[in-house]
Amino acid sequence: MTSPKILIHPFEELEPVYDAIVIGAVTQMLANAGVKTDTTGCIFVDAQMQTNIEGVYAAGDATCSRKYQIAVSVRQGATASLSIIRKHIETTRKK
């Protein structure tokens, strides 16, 4: 099974990294890579859903703003997606 692609430009695609079933393993992997988490393993994010590492975003139940509600997770995912798109546009314009 292949991951769905996120189309950010007609010729550029990103592969999302997610798996709700193994959220603990994913957050541990991110913590090992330097992403800030609390003692329970939840991921700290800013208002744009970006972690302490530039270009790494998190949303939903993996974040410290856990609400365990699909509407909250969808909003956070949309916020992260729009932040990624804005960042990509800004980076592309600087080149």
Backbone hydrogen bonds, N-H to C=O, Kabsch-Sander energy under -0.5 kcal/mol:
donor,donor_aa,acceptor,acceptor_aa,energy
6,I,14,L,-2.7
7,L,5,K,-0.6
8,I,6,I,-0.7
8,I,12,E,-1.6
9,H,12,E,-1.2
12,E,9,H,-1.8
14,L,6,I,-2.3
18,Y,16,P,-0.6
22,V,19,D,-0.9
23,I,20,A,-1.0
26,V,22,V,-2.2
27,T,23,I,-2.8
28,Q,24,G,-2.1
29,M,25,A,-2.2
30,L,26,V,-2.5
31,A,27,T,-2.5
32,N,28,Q,-2.5
33,A,29,M,-1.1
34,G,31,A,-1.5
35,V,30,L,-2.5
38,D,42,C,-1.8
41,G,38,D,-1.5
43,I,62,A,-3.1
44,F,36,K,-2.2
46,D,50,Q,-2.0
49,M,46,D,-2.0
51,T,56,V,-3.4
54,E,52,N,-0.6
56,V,53,I,-2.2
57,Y,55,G,-0.6
58,A,49,M,-2.4
62,A,59,A,-0.7
63,T,60,G,-2.1
64,C,43,I,-2.1
66,R,63,T,-0.7
73,S,69,Q,-2.0
74,V,70,I,-2.6
75,R,71,A,-2.2
76,Q,72,V,-2.6
77,G,73,S,-2.5
78,A,74,V,-2.5
79,T,75,R,-2.6
80,A,76,Q,-2.7
81,S,77,G,-2.5
82,L,78,A,-2.6
83,S,79,T,-2.2
84,I,80,A,-2.5
85,I,81,S,-2.4
86,R,82,L,-2.6
87,K,83,S,-2.5
88,H,84,I,-2.4
89,I,85,I,-2.5
90,E,86,R,-2.7
91,T,87,K,-2.6
92,T,88,H,-2.6
93,R,89,I,-2.3
94,K,90,E,-1.3
95,K,91,T,-0.7
95,K,92,T,-0.7
